[in-house]
């Protein structure tokens, strides 16, 4: 390195050098903007996670308090997002994992109490940390063919876009066996609500800004959509979809209502922090093992797939899908499950919505620090997180999904042995609403197609083991019944 180059490095400042901001083609302003965009697209988790977890009785009839879960969710997200940004220096934000929280609320607590369920989450996290620290998780990551890693990126793109369509009401379940989903509320075939119309307007505006390469296009789109929503709500008083008395307003706002006013400040109640019990005396060992196994598989491969997709979207992955500080990233992700269980907010893991910040230009862990700080502030300003309606945030998810889909151009699909697993990976994720399911379908089909077409030796031995594990994962219901769980 020349003296001139060394002098330039010194002049960049500590933040620039530590997070490699200039080296990755970014700026501090871009990182701050990207971090804010990521938070805006993720802020709904502070509302959605308690909706899923609170009010669900466990095996002993206990329930979690909505406000406490909300505060714990923001705390865990803030702490883990900052930790990951500082240690791994990557722009991948953390929050309570969707799918895992539903599994806890609708399955796990039918067998154990809430404190015991969170203990199972902690055990799951410790196992992930062990696998990552010993290098086994990295070995499994390296064993995955690059085509499947790219397919995971594409699948996640479709998945988060589908999440956006569903959250906005643009796509909805019909309640019929065929077709299962359709356009508009209850799949009627057309848009009938103002919130969904605002989603369309926000999507179009953001898409135009991004296409014109306007700096801050996604953030501008989100802010503009929110302002429009606030004005519309102030004029027409649309109201929330679900009233306090349980009444249904079909044309209302989904999760958050864009209303200004009231006290934006609230002291967080962190009473759930540490509410964990490892006393599994009332349930069998086999039950606990199966619950941990299911959580481990879901957490392990959801996070691996998400990191793969995000790193490629950020341009930080090499030709094999590896990205900087991968080992530390995998270890910290396991710690996220431990923190999530310890705060009773469910496993905290990398969030695919981080792609919104990456789409805005975030390339380093500084964006994570920004996102994490805002999450910690959100504990005290929970009312403000409710201003951005889900329908507006959903538009950013669709934009980012489109960006991630572009990775399919790097996959050679002329060989059907590659085409089928890639297709299944990308298709199963949104259709089953699970990243892990898509990865499992891709892994198993890759092994089978190659094994029965004379290419068995080209399949890494670890991929055989992981695929066998996925077969058990997919058949865990019959397996549990067979074992009498």
MARMARTOR-23747 format. One record per residue (C-alpha): x, y, z; residue in one letter. Coordinates in steps of 0.05 Angstrom, whole numbers, plus 32768, in hexadecimal, padded with zeros to 4 digits. Example, Ala and Ser with C-alpha at 12.3 -4.5 7.8 and 13.67 -1.06 7.14 Angstrom:
REM residues 2
80F67FA6809CA/81117FEB808FS/
//
This chain:
REM residues 485
800080008000X/801D80437FEBX/8026807D801CX/7FF080A47FF8X/7FBF806A8000X/7FD280628049X/7FC580AC8055X/7F8080A78034X/7F6E806C8060X/7F828094809EX/7F5980CF8087X/7F1A80A6807EX/7F0D80A280C9X/7F01806980F9X/7EBA805980E3X/7ECD8056809AX/7F09802980A8X/7EE77FFA80D9X/7EA87FEE80B0X/7ECE7FF2806DX/7E9B80258054X/7EC48043801BX/7EE27FFF800AX/7E9D7FE47FFDX/7E8980207FD3X/7E5B80418006X/7E5880808030X/7E44808E8078X/7E0680B3805FX/7DF280778034X/7DFC8048806FX/7DD18074809DX/7D9B80788068X/7D9E802D805BX/7D99801F80A5X/7D5B804B80ACX/7D3A80298070X/7D487FE4808EX/7D277FFA80CFX/7CEA801680ACX/7CDF7FD58087X/7CEA7FAC80C7X/7CC67FD880F9X/7C867FB080F1X/7CA77F778118X/7C9F7FA08158X/7C547F9A814DX/7C4F7F588128X/7C797F2E8157X/7C4E7F3D8195X/7C0F7F31816AX/7C297EEB815CX/7C467EDB81A1X/7C187EFF81D3X/7BD37EE581E3X/7BE67E9D81D2X/7BDC7E70820FX/7C137E3E821DX/7C087DF88238X/7BFE7E16827EX/7BCE7E4C8268X/7C007E85826DX/7C057EBD8239X/7C397EF28228X/7C297F3C822FX/7C267F6381EDX/7C4B7FA18206X/7C827F778226X/7C8C7F4E81E7X/7C8F7F8E81BDX/7CC47FAC81EAX/7CED7F6B81EDX/7CE97F6581A1X/7D057FAB8197X/7D3B7F9F81CBX/7D537F5D81ADX/7D517F798167X/7D797FB6817AX/7DAE7F9181A2X/7DB97F5A816EX/7DB87F888132X/7DED7FB58151X/7E177F798168X/7E147F598123X/7E267F9A8101X/7E627FA6812EX/7E7D7F5E812DX/7E6D7F4880E6X/7E6B7F8E80C7X/7E337F798099X/7DF07F9D808CX/7DC47F6480A3X/7D927F7A80D8X/7D747F4B810CX/7D2F7F42812AX/7CFF7F0C8142X/7CFC7ED7810BX/7CB97ED080E8X/7CA57E8780E4X/7CCC7E768123X/7C9F7EA2814DX/7C617E82812EX/7C7E7E3D813BX/7C877E508184X/7C427E6E818BX/7C197E388167X/7C427DF98173X/7C777DFC81A9X/7C4C7E1A81E0X/7C1A7DE381D6X/7C4F7DB681F5X/7C747DE38226X/7C6C7E26824AX/7C847E68822EX/7CC27E6B825BX/7CD37E238245X/7CC77E3581FCX/7CF87E6E8201X/7D2A7E3F8222X/7D247E1281E5X/7D337E4F81B9X/7D727E5B81E2X/7D887E1281DBX/7D7D7E188190X/7DA97E578190X/7DE17E3781B7X/7DE27DFC8186X/7DE77E2C814CX/7E207E51816EX/7E447E0F8179X/7E3B7DFA8131X/7E547E3D8119X/7E8F7E418149X/7EA77DFB8136X/7EA37E0C80ECX/7E6E7DD880DDX/7E3B7E0C80C9X/7E6E7E2B809AX/7E7D7DE6807DX/7E347DDC806EX/7E317E21804FX/7E6D7E128022X/7E4F7DCE800EX/7E137DF17FEEX/7E1C7DF87FA2X/7E207E407F8AX/7DE27E357F5EX/7DB97E267F9DX/7DD67E627FC1X/7DC07E8E7F87X/7D7C7E6B7F86X/7D747E7B7FD0X/7D7F7EC57FC0X/7D4A7EC27F89X/7D1A7E9C7FB6X/7D227ECE7FEEX/7D137F057FBBX/7CD27EE47FA8X/7CC47ED57FF1X/7CCB7F1C800CX/7CA57F377FD0X/7C6D7F077FE0X/7C6F7F1E8028X/7C677F65800FX/7C2C7F537FE2X/7C097F2E801BX/7C187F638051X/7BFC7F998023X/7BBC7F748014X/7BCE7F737FCAX/7BCC7F277FCEX/7B9F7F017FFEX/7B867EBC800DX/7B457EAB7FEAX/7B2E7E79801EX/7B247E467FE7X/7B4C7E0A7FD2X/7B557E277F8CX/7B6F7E5A7F81X/7B8D7E607FC8X/7BA17EA97FBEX/7B897EE27F93X/7B8E7F2C7F87X/7B6F7F5A7FBBX/7B4A7F4A7FFCX/7B347F018000X/7B4F7EFA7FB9X/7B137F1E7F9AX/7B3D7F307F5DX/7B437F7B7F65X/7B5C7FAF7F98X/7B257FC87FC6X/7B4A7FEC7FFFX/7B6D802F8005X/7BA98012802CX/7BB77FE17FF3X/7BB0801A7FC1X/7BE480417FE8X/7C1180037FE5X/7C0A80057F99X/7C1980507F96X/7C5680487FC4X/7C6F800D7F9BX/7C6980347F5AX/7C8A80727F77X/7CC3804B7F96X/7CCD80227F57X/7CD380617F2DX/7D05807F7F5DX/7D2F80407F5FX/7D2C80397F13X/7D4480817F0CX/7D7D80707F3EX/7D6780A77F6EX/7D9180A47FAEX/7D6580927FE8X/7D2E807B7FB8X/7D1380457FE6X/7D1580728024X/7CF480AB7FFDX/7CBE807B7FE6X/7CB28062802DX/7CAD80A8804AX/7C8180C18011X/7C5380858018X/7C4E80908063X/7C3D80DA805AX/7C0780C88027X/7BEC80948057X/7BEA80C68092X/7BC580F98067X/7B9380C5804DX/7B8680AB8093X/7B7C80F280AEX/7B4881018078X/7B2280C08071X/7B2C80A080B7X/7B35805A809AX/7B4A803B80DDX/7B6C7FF980EDX/7B567FB680CFX/7B4A7F9A8114X/7B287FC3814AX/7B377FC08195X/7AF67F9A819EX/7B0A7F66816AX/7ADE7F838133X/7AF57F7D80EBX/7AFE7FB980BCX/7B0E7F988078X/7B277FD9805AX/7B537FED8095X/7B9D7FF1809FX/7BBF7FAE80ABX/7BEE7FB280E8X/7BFF7FFB80F2X/7BD1803780EAX/7BF2807780CFX/7BD880A88103X/7BFE80E38122X/7BEF80FA8167X/7BF280E281AFX/7C3080D781D9X/7C6880B781AFX/7C8F80A481EDX/7C8580658216X/7CB18045824CX/7CC17FFD8236X/7CAC7FC38262X/7CE57F908260X/7CC57F608291X/7CCD7F248262X/7D197F298260X/7D357EEB8282X/7CF07EC98287X/7D0D7E858274X/7D077E408292X/7D317E028282X/7D047DD582ACX/7CE87DA48279X/7CD27D7282ADX/7C897D708295X/7C9B7D5E824DX/7CC37D258230X/7D0B7D2A8217X/7CF57D1481D2X/7CC47D4E81CEX/7CF97D8181E1X/7D2A7D6381AFX/7CF87D668176X/7CE67DAE8186X/7D2F7DC28188X/7D3C7D9C8147X/7D057DC08123X/7D1B7E04813DX/7D637DF5812CX/7D557DE380E4X/7D287E1E80D8X/7D577E5080FAX/7D967E3380DCX/7D817E338093X/7D547E708094X/7D8F7E9A80ACX/7DC17E79807DX/7D947E848042X/7D847ECC8055X/7DCE7EDE805FX/7DDF7EBF801CX/7DAA7EE77FF8X/7DB97F29801BX/7E057F238010X/7DFA7F187FC6X/7DCA7F527FC2X/7DFE7F7E7FE4X/7E347F677FB4X/7E5D7F4C7FEFX/7E5C7F027FDCX/7E917EE07FB1X/7E837EAF7F78X/7E777E777FABX/7E477EA07FD4X/7E777EAD800EX/7E777EF1802EX/7EA57F17805FX/7EAB7EFE80A7X/7E7B7EC5809AX/7E907E9E80D8X/7E847ED78107X/7E427EE580E4X/7E2A7E9E80EFX/7E3F7E9F8138X/7E1D7EE18147X/7DDE7EC98124X/7DDC7E8E8155X/7DE47EBF818FX/7DA67EE28173X/7D7D7EA58184X/7D987EA581CBX/7D887EEF81D4X/7D437EE681B6X/7D337EAC81E5X/7D507ED28220X/7D237F0D8213X/7CE57EE28203X/7CE07F0281BFX/7CED7EC28197X/7D2D7EB28170X/7D4E7EF28156X/7D6B7EE68112X/7D827F0A80D3X/7D477F2C80B0X/7D3D7F288065X/7D207F6E8067X/7D687F86806FX/7D677F828023X/7D417FC48023X/7D7C7FE78043X/7DAC7FC38015X/7D827FD97FDAX/7D8A80207FF5X/7DD680187FF3X/7DE97FFC8038X/7E277FD18034X/7E457FD0807AX/7E357FC380C3X/7E2E800E80CFX/7DE8800880B1X/7DDA7FD380E5X/7DF08001811DX/7DBF80358104X/7D86800280FEX/7D967FE68143X/7D98802A8165X/7D54803B8148X/7D387FF88160X/7D50800981A7X/7D31804D81A1X/7CF1802B8189X/7CE9800D81CEX/7CDB805381E7X/7CB6806C81AAX/7C8B80308199X/7C51805E8183X/7C7D807B814BX/7C8B8036812EX/7C4080308122X/7C3E806C80F3X/7C5C804880B7X/7C24801B809EX/7C347FD4808AX/7C197FE28045X/7C4E80178039X/7C887FEC8054X/7C707FB38029X/7C7F7FDB7FEAX/7CC97FDC7FFCX/7CC97F908005X/7CAE7F867FBEX/7CE37FB57FA1X/7D1B7F907FC5X/7CFD7F4D7FB0X/7D027F637F68X/7D4B7F787F72X/7D5D7F347F90X/7D3C7F0E7F58X/7D707F297F28X/7DA27EF67F43X/7D807EC07F19X/7DA67EDC7EDDX/7DE57EBE7EFAX/7DCB7E767EFBX/7DD47E497EBFX/7D917E267EB9X/7D9F7DFD7E7BX/7DAC7DBE7EA6X/7D6B7DA37EC4X/7D937D877EFEX/7D9E7DCF7F11X/7D5C7DEC7EF8X/7D2F7DC07F23X/7D507DCD7F67X/7D577E177F57X/7D0D7E1B7F44X/7CF77DF57F82X/7D227E207FB0X/7D067E617F93X/7CBE7E497F8EX/7CB57E257FD1X/7CCD7E607FFBX/7C937E8F7FEBX/7C5F7E587FE1X/7C6E7E388025X/7C7F7E7B8047X/7CC27E5E805FX/7D097E69804AX/7D1E7E28806BX/7CEA7E008044X/7D047E1C8003X/7D4C7E0C8014X/7D387DC68029X/7D127DB97FE8X/7D4F7DD27FC1X/7D817DA87FE8X/7D597D677FE5X/7D487D6E7F9BX/7D917D7F7F8AX/7DAA7D3F7FACX/7D747D137F8EX/7D7A7D2D7F47X/7DC67D287F47X/7DC77CE47F6AX/7D987CC37F38X/7DB87CE27EFAX/7DFE7CC97F05X/7E197D077F29X/7E177CED7F71X/7E627CF87F7AX/7E5A7D427F6BX/7E2E7D4B7FA9X/7E547D607FE7X/7E4C7D2D8020X/7E337D63804FX/7DFB7D73801EX/7DE57D2A8023X/7DE17D2F806FX/7DBD7D72806FX/7D8C7D59803BX/7D7D7D1C8066X/7D717D4B809FX/7D417D738075X/7D1B7D348063X/7D117D2880AEX/7CFF7D7280B6X/7CC97D6D8081X/7CAF7D2C809FX/7CB47D4280E8X/7C697D3B80F4X/7C677CF080E3X/7CAA7CE78106X/7C8E7D078146X/7C507CDB8141X/7C7B7C9D8137X/7CA57CAE8174X/7C667CBD819CX/7C787D0681A8X/
//
